[in-house]
């Protein structure tokens, strides 16, 4: 399981970065092509500095990279990082499905067919 191979801090940074609507939007926009931080900032009703902070959170999580081009900082999504995030979510979903299946089997074993079903009520 990929999540087990990552440190708690790494997973926390990843999910923290994805928890914010603006950061998810920045990520989506940069998947289509690299954009400058100033170009991104034009889109949001917040300051340039606030957009820079959002990009920094995404960068610390490894979801985007920044590269200087003249006076601009270009932001691009790291497709491998996005794939790793998806794999982390898939792994967590699989682990929970396994737990739910095990609980269902245990409950089925505890309530065999010979026991009365409490939802049916008393016979008359």
N, C-alpha and C positions, 0 to 999 in steps of 0.2 A: 504494500500500500504506500503510495507516494507521500501521503500526509504524515505517516509514521516516520518517514525519512527526513522530514523537515523539522527544524526546531520550532517550538511554540512561538517564539518571537517572529519567525519568518511567516508562519501561517497567520498570526495576528496582524502583521503589517499588510498582508495580502487582503484579508477580509475587511480590515479597516479602510483600506484604499477603495475597495469595491462597495463599501457601505454608503457612500455619498453619491447623490444624483449627479452633481456637477462633475465629479471625477469619472463616473461611468460615461457621461456624455463626452468628456474630453477623450477618453479611451476610444469610444466609438468613432469620433471624428478623426482621430489620428490613425485608426486602422485604414481608413480610405486614402491616407497619404500624410506625409509629414507636414506639420503646420508650425509656424512661429508662435512663441508665447504671446507676442503682441497681437497676432491675428486671432488667436483663441480668446484673448481678453476682450476683443471687440464684441464678442457674442454674448457675454454674460453681464448681468447687471451688478457688477462688483468691480473692485479696483484691480488694476494690473497686478499689484502685489498679492492680492488674494488669489488670483489665477496662478501666479507663480508658486504660491504655497500649495495649491491643489496639485500642480504638476510635480512638485517636490515629493509629495506623499506618494504619488504614482511611481515616481522614480525610485524612491526608497523600497517600494514593494517589488521593484523589478518589472513593472508592467510597461513602462515607457523608458526611452533613453533620450537624452538631450545632446545636441551637437551644435557647437557654435559655428555660424556661417556669417562672417563679417560682424555686424553689430547685433544680429539676430540669434536667438537660441531656437533651433528647430527641434520639435518634439515628434517622436515617432513611436508607435506601439511596437513592442517586441512580441512578434507572433508566437514565439516559443513560450514566453511567459504567460500569455493568454491561454495557450494550450495546457500549461502546467496548472493554472488556476482551474480550468475546466476539469482536469484530471483529479485535482484535489476535491472538487465538489462531487464528482462521480464516485470517488473512493468513499467519501463520507456517506453518500446516499446508499451505496452498496452495503457498507457496514451497518447502517441503520435498518435496511431491509432484512439483513441477516438476523439482527437482533429481534425484530418484530416476528419474523418467521419462527425463530426458536421459542419465543414467548407463546406464540399460537400453538405450537406443538406441545409445549408443556401444559398449557391450559387444556388442550384436548385430551391429554393423558390423564389429568386430574379429574376430569368430568367424563367418565366413560358412558357408554349408552345405557348401562344398567341403572344409573342414577336418575332421579327425577329432574326434569327440566323446570327450574323455578319460574320460567316465563309462561308455562302452560297453566298453572294454577291447579287447585285440587279437583279431583274427579268427583262427579255427582252421581 
